[in-house]
């Protein structure tokens, strides 16, 4: 795969993920859930803009300069505190629609991360571009998974058991 093809493919992935978030905002009853989808959708749009600027630069000059790609994803401690606040809401509401939207978003985030991981492995000369996206998309996966874990009451947060009913 050429660098141009890789960037175009990355743009396609980012568009799918952005649309999964922004097209479903209105279907989420919970205000916090809507905010999460809005923020992640806007961040994905920022990824699209960044990739399109890199593609344009590549086409014009045959060179690729990289600016640091920032993320609005907060630190893990901030996410944990926010999820703890949501815990009170979970016992009184049916979150079936939100669960389904989050499952779809998680699958898209995983697919996108898999693509970036493959590009990091294959595009040795330009892997830094894709490594930035991989790190951010893995953060998005963690947020979506944490939301799902709490909605499903699995006792798991960021892949760690918080409690075990058997012990």
C-alpha angles and dihedrals in degrees: 000000000000122000090250091052091047093052092047090050090048089053090052091052092048091050091052092050093044091051092048089058103038097039090055101045094098092052093061114092097192114084094215091049090052090050092051091052092046093050094046091046091052091047090052089051087054088054090052091050091048094048092046090052090050091048091050091049091048092051093048101042108013087235133103123212119187127217117192109270108225125207132211089209104118127224117286092253091057091049091049092051092049093050091050088057090053092055093085092057095052099070095056104045141063108235099181095127093045091049092053093047091048092049090053092046091050092052091050092047090050092048091048092048090050089054092050091046089053091049091050088054097043105034098059096165094050101027094120090071092055095038090062091054093045091056093049095044090051087054090052089051090053092052094048092045091050090052091049093047092054094044089050093043092226096154088238127118121181090347094305123114110241093188140000121213092202097060 
